[in-house]
Amino acid sequence: MNLKIPILKPEEIEKIRAASKIARDALAIGGSMVRAGLSTESIDTEVHRFIISQQAYPSCLNYMGFPKSICTSVNNVIAHGIPDSRQLEDGDIINIDVTVYKDGFHGDTSATFVVGGVDKPGMDLVNATRESLELAIQTCGPGVPLRLIGDTIGSFAASLGYSVSEELTGHGVGRDFHQNPLVYHHINDEPGEMQAGMAFTIEPILCQGGAGGLQWPDGWTVATLDGGRSAQFEHTILITAGGVEILTT
């Protein structure tokens, strides 16, 4: 199986670094706003303003018709939640997903934030999902099989009783929002090795119950079939000669 995976040149790496840093800062702004009584639409508005102020563009806006600048996925929404007037409530968990386009390159990141007093099962889910991403990144480097990412996340999640979404994957990122390679977060036997100069996202989604999803009539929002909560964390990373660089930290 031969996949054309872009290898970034030094000048391209500088550009994806810049886009990724804006995405990081935009996510921090969105996360700082999270509180009970605030609408997800308000978060979208402020993050949009910040991205534009950096002479950049929110990659999600109008991507295949997506109507907002960020994705906001609350509680049992696995991914691609559309910001709206719904107000966050105490005890919610919310994933904010931000992608920024700057000077021809995209940077992509997300995190799950807690609203007020979240119960222990919810906090455990959020913490485990963050840790699964950290463990996966630690495995990365030149010559490492891409499947090791999924093996690491899948094994860790199963050890804690969580399932991992197999419907949504990480992906190469650079000049295109989504490009090769696909990065699976579950145990898999996909071919391919990491090479210096490759940039891609790792973005595991862990679920309390089953990881099967159902798309809402809006054509974007995907929620768990069983109503269980899900959490997600994401970084854009660069494989380097010496290991890995997290571009969105």
N, C-alpha and C positions, 0 to 999 in steps of 0.2 A: 504494500500500500504506500504509494508515494504522494505525500502532501507537500504542496508548495508553502513553506512557512517562511515569512519574511525575516531576514537577519538585518538588524538595524545598523546603519553606519554611525560613526561618532556624532556627526552633526544632527542626525535624526534622533539619537538618544537624548541629546540636549533638549530637543523640542518636545519629546514625549515626557521628559522630566518636568518641563515647565507646565504642560497641560495637567499632569498628574498632581503637581503641587497646588494648582488652582482648585482641582477637584477635591483634594484633601481639605483645603481651607473652606470651600463651600460646604462640604459635609459637616465640618465643625460648626459652622454658623447654623445650619439646619438643626443639628443635634442640640445646640445650646438653647434653642427655642422650645424644645419639647416640654410641654406641661399640660396638665388637665385644663380643659376649656379652650384650648387653641385648635384651630382647624388645620388640617394638613394643607389646605390651599394657601393659608398664610405662610407656612413654611416654604412652599413652592415659590411664592411671590418674592420672598426675601432672598432665597438662594438664587433665583433668576437675576435679581438686581445685582447681586454681588458678582456673578459670573460675567454679566455684561460689562460691569465696571472694570473688569480685568481685560477688556478687549478680546473676550473669548465668547463662545456660544455653548449653550446647554445642548449636548448631543441628542438628548431624548426628545426635545421639542420638534414635533412634526416628523420624527423618525417613523416611517411606515404609518403615519397618521396619528402617532401618539400625541395627545393634546396638551401635555404639560411638560415642564422642564426637568422634573425629577419624578422618581417613583416613590410612593409611600405605602408600605405594606404593613397593615395592622393585624396583630394577633394571629388569626388562622389564614391570613393571606400570605401565600408562599412568595409571590413576586408580582411585579408590574402593577401594583395598586395605583390608581389615578387620584392625585390630590383633589379634594373636594371640600365642601362646607362642613362635613362631619367633624364634630369636636372630639378631641382626645379625652379619654376618661382615666381617672386614677386606676392603676392596675394594668393598663394597656402596655403592650410592647410594640414598637414600631421600627421597621427597617426603612432607612432613607438611602436611596441609591442615586448617586450623582455621577454623570459622565460629562466631561468638558472637552470641547474642541478648540484648539488654539494653534495657529500657524501650521495647519495641515495635519495635526496629530490629536488623538484622543487620549484622555486619562480617565480611569473608571474606578470607583470605590463605593463601598456601602458599609453601613454598620447598623446594628439594632440597638435602640435606646429604650429605656424604661420610663414609664410615666408614673410618678408618685410611688406608692407602695405596691410593688409587684410581689405576688406570692412566691414561696420558695421554689415550687416546680418551674415557674416562669423564669426566675433568676438562674436556676440551675441550667435550664435550656440555653439561655443567652450566654452564660459563661462557658458552657461546653462548646457552643458553636464558635465562639471567639477562639477558644483553645484549639479546636480542630483546624482552624485556619493557620494558627501559629505553628502547629506541629507539621502541617503540610509544607509550609514555606521552609521550615528547617531542613526538609529532605532535598530541596532543590539545588541544582548545580549542573554544570556541563557534564554530559554523558549519563545523566540520571534518567531512567525510563519515566515517561510522562505518567504511566499507569500507577507509579508509586504514590502520586498525590491522592488518587482515589482509594488505593489500598490503605493509606494512612488514615484518611478521614473516615472511610467506611468501617475500619476495624475499631477505631476510637469510639465512633458513634454507637456501634453495636455493643461495645463493652459497657456503655451507660444506658442501654435500652432505648436509644433513639434510632429513627430511620432517617435515611438521606434521600433527598429528591434526586431522581434519576432523569427527570424530564428537562431540567435546566442545567446548563453546564457553564464552566469558565470558558474563556476563548482568547485567542490572540487579539491584540489591540495595537493600534498604531495609526497608520494612514486611514485604515478602515475601522469603524466602530466594532465590527465583529469580523474576525478573520481566523484562519488556521493558526494554531491547532485548537481543536476542541479539547477541553480539560474536564475529564469526568471526575466526580467527587465520590462515586461509589466504587467498590471493588470491581476491577475490570481487567481485561487482557488486551487492551488496545495497544497497537505498536507505536513506536516513535520515541526519540530521546531528546532531551533538552540540549540546546546548543547556545554558546555565548552569542549574545545579540538578539535572542528571542525575547519578546515581551508578551505577556499574557496575564489574564486574571485568574485568580483562584477565589471562588465565591460559594463556599458550601452552605447548603440549606439543610438544617436539621429539624426534624419534626417530632413532636411528643407521641403521636400515634403513627398511622400510616402516612407515607409520603406521596400517595396518589393525589393528583390535583384535578380540579374542575375549573374550566374557564368560564367566567361570567359573560352575560350577554354584551358587555361593553367591548368584548373582543380582546381585552388585555389582562384584566385581573384574574389571577389564578389562586384559588383557595383550596385548602385541604378538603378531601372528600368527607373525612370523619369529623371535621370541626376542630381538630387538635391544633394547638399553636405551633408556629414555626419561627425560626430565627435565621438570620443570614449575616455574614461578614464577608467583606471583599477587599482585596488589594490588587493593584496592578504591580507586577513584578518584572524585573529584568534579569535574565541569566547573564552572568558575567564570567570572565575567565577564572575568577577565584571563588565563585559561588553564586550568590543572588543579592540583588538590590531591591528593596521595597520602595517603589517610586511614589506611593501614595501615603507614606508615613512621615 
